[in-house]
Amino acid sequence: MSEHAGNVRTMLRALSVALMTLVVSVTPCSTSALLGLATDSGPLGLWNAEGGAAVVEMKLCGGALCGRVVWLHSPLDEEGCELRDKNNPDPALRARPVLGLQILRGLLPSNQDPLTWTGGTIYDPVSGNTYRCQLKLESSDRLYLRGYLGIPLVGRTTTWTRVHGEDNKCAN
């Protein structure tokens, strides 16, 4: 295996972990509560997925929080072609590019905790699996994502950092 193919596999593993994950509880909310999230302290904006393998843009989609892959550290496969959603369970979707792919859907703020979003799903293009997910803001520049099967107890959590949030943290 070439060094490039090894790097792509490493990036795909990191992206897989990052895309499989989100944190906390379930309660519906209004769209007006979501509209208040367009600040530097809310989840809207650009986020570095685990280790900087990808950047995901979180925004409002149909009254809920969603996320789309807007940048990949290694956007090419082993053959030098654009990464595609080749493991999607729907054969008709396997040719779509990973870059631009919506991976987060349906997250709503919790009425129990203003820093938590629940009830969503996260799609992992590496495995082709979709997981339930939750999100919790630790600070304005860091959030925890948990992807899980069934209940949050059976899942995995990862940390995402806001793009350029590291400028504030690392400057101190």
Phi, psi and omega in degrees: 000136180287162178298321179298316180296321176297319178295320179296316179298318178299316179297318181295321177297315179297318178296320179300313179298315181296320184281342181276003197231146173191155194239134131130239195240177189243125173196133179290160178212175181268158176298327180297327176294323178293324183296336177286358184272359184278053177232169178295341182268352179265180183279351180292143178127197183261133183231134173283118174287158188330118176072008179080017179292333181207161170242131180244130176266121176260132180209180177273134177225110177058036177088006178224165178280134177224169180216141183231139176289119181246352179201142176234137177299318177233091186278002183246150177274188182299334180268002181084014179262157178304135177300134181240162180278053191292344180259012179298136179295341178265109182306330181291342182258358186290342181270352182288144181290148175292321177294121183098353183287131175282119183249338178248139179214147164072018179282131180236144178297144177278138174286344182274334183212115184293350180259009186238140175235138186220177172080011183258185175228155175230135181255134178252105182292342178290316180264338185082009182265149174246134182238153169290155182210162176219158182223140175223127176283126174273322178205183180293342183243007182215136174222155176254134179244137178230122173254142184205163174253124176077278181238152183302336180299329182257083181191198183218140180248143175223165181249133173245145178243145180294138176300129184072359173293330178295335178300316179292314184291314186282342180286337183275000000 
